[in-house]
Amino acid sequence: MKKCYLRVLFVVFAVFLAGQLSLATTSEAAETVKFGWVADVTGIGATFYVSQKAALELFIEETNAAGGVLGKKLELFIRDAQLKPDIGSNMARELILSEKCDFLIGPTSSGVALAATKVAQEFKKIIYFHTSNTEKLTTTDFQPYMFQVVPNTGIEGRGIALYLSKKPYKRYSYIGPDYAYGHTQWEAFQKDLQKLKPDVQILDAVWVKQGETNYASYIPTLMAKNPEIIYTSLWGGGLSSFIKQANPYGLFKKASITSLYDLDMLRGTGLDMPEGMLGYARCPFYAVDTPAMKAFVKKYNDKYKEWPSDWAIMAYDGMIALTTAIKKANSLDSDKVVAALKNLRFDSLRGARYIRAEDHMANVGIYVGYTVKDAKYKDFLVMKDVEEVPAEKVWLPVSELKAMQPK
């Protein structure tokens, strides 16, 4: 009888202790805001990941030191999508269900982004995109729990087309990756270029598999038709490899390769990058003259002993926008924060910006210039004569958006 009584007492105590631990865990969770990042950590996304992570950690460190958001500390949880949409989808679910994340941060790959945005919608969790930038996120695949602080493929394609339409070049070829990012950008570019300058000639479009690193067979094909501009959606290490492989052929004595000249690509290409190449960037720290950018660059450089990439800047800007919306809503409730995001105005590193209500796209444009050596940056080239093409000049009109978005 005594043993039975002790057994019952033990069970009651165990249940009580479990309840107290559960309450403690819940209480602890309530004191934090959890951000789940569906990152592309490995493969060709690795370089992007390092700088994105550095910026996110810097933002969280600064914010927590200042008292957090709504009196709560920020926490970051990371999962590797490996540039694969199915894995990215699973990682997004795990961050929501297992880690109980309040908000999601998007990946590098546009393919992964299109998978992750569906999970965010399913669970009504806000996700922001700072590097993956297919325009489909704001059109055919738009859902209200997302927003974008990176110029999307349409803004990039139409933006560089607008810039080039004012130049004397007439003969164009293209080489790019055979997936959503490449196709949507090329479609936007050629459509607008031909509209703005009807006498241009589109000579060729060459498609390569994602991750391709040997471009030797493509270079003679591109050179054969004597283009003045070779527009490409190759990026990062792929673009760097293409430039290094094309140099011995003398391609750049005949044509300019026009593409995304982000800082990581310029650093990776180093002094093999020819001078005078016409390109654009999403957020070149050296060309954005705002007090906020200068302060960020100093903090970043002091902490990490290197210059911040475009990806780092945009990841940081995404956190500025999201936490501004949380404060405006005075809540972590997704629907309340979504309401706050519509036409949200926030002070980004790129200056004052806002998020358009109809597609949750921030009014972020592209920066166009020509490559040049600069004594301040001894190991890589930067761009000079940089001009910003504002988003408002090239993003889709609301009427077109509405026609493309899910009903």
Backbone hydrogen bonds, N-H to C=O, Kabsch-Sander energy under -0.5 kcal/mol:
donor,donor_aa,acceptor,acceptor_aa,energy
5,Y,1,M,-2.3
6,L,2,K,-2.4
7,R,3,K,-2.3
8,V,4,C,-2.3
9,L,5,Y,-2.5
10,F,6,L,-2.4
11,V,7,R,-2.2
12,V,8,V,-2.5
13,F,9,L,-2.2
14,A,10,F,-2.5
15,V,11,V,-2.6
16,F,12,V,-2.4
17,L,13,F,-2.9
18,A,14,A,-2.5
19,G,15,V,-2.3
20,Q,16,F,-2.3
21,L,17,L,-2.5
22,S,18,A,-2.5
23,L,19,G,-2.6
24,A,20,Q,-2.5
25,T,21,L,-2.7
26,T,22,S,-2.9
27,S,23,L,-2.9
28,E,24,A,-2.7
29,A,25,T,-2.7
30,A,26,T,-2.2
31,E,27,S,-0.8
31,E,28,E,-0.9
32,T,29,A,-1.6
33,V,73,K,-2.9
34,K,32,T,-0.5
35,F,75,E,-2.7
36,G,34,K,-0.5
36,G,103,F,-3.1
37,W,35,F,-0.6
37,W,77,F,-3.5
38,V,36,G,-0.7
38,V,105,I,-2.4
39,A,37,W,-1.5
39,A,79,R,-2.0
41,V,39,A,-0.7
45,G,42,T,-1.2
46,A,43,G,-1.8
49,Y,45,G,-2.3
50,V,46,A,-1.9
51,S,47,T,-1.3
52,Q,48,F,-2.3
53,K,49,Y,-2.9
54,A,50,V,-1.9
55,A,51,S,-2.0
56,L,52,Q,-2.5
57,E,53,K,-2.6
58,L,54,A,-1.9
59,F,55,A,-2.5
60,I,56,L,-2.4
61,E,57,E,-2.5
62,E,58,L,-2.4
63,T,59,F,-2.7
64,N,60,I,-2.7
65,A,61,E,-1.8
66,A,62,E,-1.2
67,G,64,N,-1.4
68,G,63,T,-3.1
69,V,72,K,-2.6
72,K,69,V,-1.7
73,K,31,E,-1.7
75,E,33,V,-2.6
77,F,35,F,-2.9
79,R,37,W,-2.2
81,A,39,A,-3.8
81,A,79,R,-0.6
84,K,81,A,-2.2
88,G,84,K,-2.7
89,S,85,P,-2.4
90,N,86,D,-1.8
91,M,87,I,-2.7
92,A,88,G,-2.1
93,R,89,S,-1.9
94,E,90,N,-2.3
95,L,91,M,-2.4
96,I,92,A,-1.7
97,L,93,R,-3.3
98,S,94,E,-2.3
99,E,94,E,-1.6
101,C,95,L,-2.2
102,D,34,K,-1.7
103,F,34,K,-1.8
104,L,126,I,-3.3
105,I,36,G,-2.6
106,G,128,Y,-3.1
113,A,109,S,-1.9
114,L,110,S,-2.1
115,A,111,G,-1.0
116,A,112,V,-2.9
117,T,113,A,-2.5
118,K,114,L,-0.5
119,V,115,A,-1.1
120,A,116,A,-2.3
121,Q,117,T,-1.9
122,E,118,K,-2.2
123,F,119,V,-2.1
124,K,120,A,-0.5
124,K,121,Q,-0.7
125,K,120,A,-2.8
127,I,145,Y,-2.6
128,Y,104,L,-1.4
129,F,147,F,-2.3
131,T,107,P,-0.5
132,S,107,P,-1.4
137,L,134,T,-1.5
138,T,135,E,-1.8
139,T,135,E,-0.7
139,T,136,K,-0.6
141,D,136,K,-2.7
142,F,139,T,-1.6
146,M,143,Q,-1.2
147,F,127,I,-1.4
148,Q,360,H,-2.3
149,V,129,F,-2.5
150,V,129,F,-0.5
153,T,133,N,-2.6
156,E,152,N,-2.6
157,G,153,T,-2.9
158,R,154,G,-2.8
159,G,155,I,-1.9
160,I,156,E,-2.5
161,A,157,G,-1.5
162,L,158,R,-2.3
163,Y,159,G,-1.9
164,L,160,I,-2.7
165,S,161,A,-2.1
166,K,162,L,-0.5
166,K,163,Y,-1.2
167,K,164,L,-2.0
172,Y,170,K,-0.6
172,Y,201,Q,-2.9
173,S,229,I,-2.1
174,Y,204,D,-1.3
175,I,231,Y,-1.5
176,G,206,V,-2.2
178,D,208,V,-2.7
179,Y,177,P,-1.8
183,H,179,Y,-2.2
184,T,180,A,-2.5
185,Q,181,Y,-1.7
186,W,182,G,-2.4
187,E,183,H,-2.4
188,A,184,T,-1.9
189,F,185,Q,-2.5
190,Q,186,W,-2.7
191,K,187,E,-1.8
192,D,188,A,-1.8
193,L,189,F,-2.6
194,Q,190,Q,-2.3
195,K,191,K,-1.3
196,L,192,D,-2.8
197,K,193,L,-2.5
200,V,197,K,-2.0
201,Q,170,K,-3.5
202,I,200,V,-0.5
203,L,172,Y,-3.6
203,L,201,Q,-0.8
204,D,172,Y,-0.6
206,V,174,Y,-2.5
208,V,176,G,-2.5
212,E,209,K,-2.1
215,Y,213,T,-0.7
218,Y,215,Y,-1.2
219,I,215,Y,-1.6
222,L,218,Y,-2.1
223,M,219,I,-2.2
224,A,220,P,-1.9
225,K,221,T,-0.6
225,K,222,L,-0.6
226,N,223,M,-2.0
228,E,171,R,-2.3
229,I,171,R,-2.1
230,I,256,S,-2.8
231,Y,173,S,-2.6
231,Y,229,I,-0.7
232,T,258,T,-2.3
233,S,175,I,-1.0
234,L,175,I,-0.7
238,G,235,W,-1.4
239,L,235,W,-0.8
240,S,236,G,-2.3
241,S,237,G,-2.4
242,F,238,G,-2.1
243,I,239,L,-2.5
244,K,240,S,-2.2
245,Q,241,S,-2.4
246,A,242,F,-2.2
247,N,243,I,-1.7
249,Y,246,A,-0.9
250,G,246,A,-0.5
250,G,247,N,-1.8
251,L,246,A,-1.4
253,K,250,G,-1.4
254,K,251,L,-1.5
255,A,251,L,-2.1
256,S,228,E,-2.2
258,T,230,I,-2.4
258,T,256,S,-0.7
259,S,257,I,-0.6
260,L,234,L,-0.5
261,Y,259,S,-0.8
261,Y,280,Y,-3.6
262,D,260,L,-1.0
266,L,262,D,-2.2
267,R,263,L,-2.8
268,G,264,D,-2.5
269,T,265,M,-2.2
270,G,266,L,-1.9
272,D,269,T,-1.7
273,M,270,G,-1.4
276,G,371,T,-2.8
277,M,274,P,-0.7
279,G,277,M,-0.5
279,G,369,G,-2.6
280,Y,259,S,-2.4
281,A,367,Y,-2.5
285,F,283,C,-0.7
287,A,284,P,-1.9
288,V,284,P,-0.7
288,V,285,F,-0.6
289,D,287,A,-0.8
290,T,288,V,-1.2
294,K,290,T,-2.2
295,A,291,P,-2.3
296,F,292,A,-2.3
297,V,293,M,-2.9
298,K,294,K,-1.9
299,K,295,A,-2.3
300,Y,296,F,-3.1
301,N,297,V,-2.8
302,D,298,K,-2.7
303,K,299,K,-2.0
304,Y,300,Y,-3.0
305,K,301,N,-1.8
313,I,309,S,-2.0
314,M,310,D,-2.3
315,A,311,W,-2.2
316,Y,312,A,-2.1
317,D,313,I,-2.4
318,G,314,M,-2.1
319,M,315,A,-1.4
320,I,316,Y,-2.0
321,A,317,D,-2.5
322,L,318,G,-2.5
323,T,319,M,-2.5
324,T,320,I,-1.9
325,A,321,A,-2.1
326,I,322,L,-2.3
327,K,323,T,-2.2
328,K,324,T,-2.2
329,A,325,A,-2.5
330,N,326,I,-1.6
331,S,326,I,-1.3
337,V,333,D,-2.2
338,V,334,S,-2.8
339,A,335,D,-1.9
340,A,336,K,-1.5
341,L,337,V,-1.7
342,K,338,V,-1.1
343,N,355,I,-1.6
344,L,341,L,-2.3
346,F,353,R,-2.6
348,S,346,F,-1.1
348,S,351,G,-1.7
351,G,348,S,-1.5
353,R,346,F,-2.7
355,I,344,L,-1.8
356,R,354,Y,-0.6
356,R,361,M,-2.5
359,D,356,R,-0.7
360,H,356,R,-2.2
362,A,148,Q,-2.6
362,A,360,H,-0.5
363,N,354,Y,-2.1
364,V,362,A,-2.5
365,G,363,N,-0.5
366,I,389,V,-1.5
367,Y,281,A,-2.6
368,V,366,I,-0.5
368,V,387,E,-3.2
369,G,279,G,-2.5
370,Y,384,K,-1.7
371,T,277,M,-1.9
372,V,382,V,-2.6
374,D,377,Y,-0.6
377,Y,374,D,-1.7
378,K,376,K,-0.6
380,F,377,Y,-0.7
382,V,372,V,-2.3
384,K,370,Y,-2.8
387,E,368,V,-2.8
389,V,366,I,-3.0
393,K,390,P,-1.3
394,V,390,P,-0.5
394,V,391,A,-1.7
395,W,391,A,-2.7
400,E,397,P,-0.6
401,L,397,P,-2.2
402,K,398,V,-2.6
403,A,399,S,-1.3
404,M,400,E,-1.3
404,M,401,L,-0.9
405,Q,401,L,-2.4
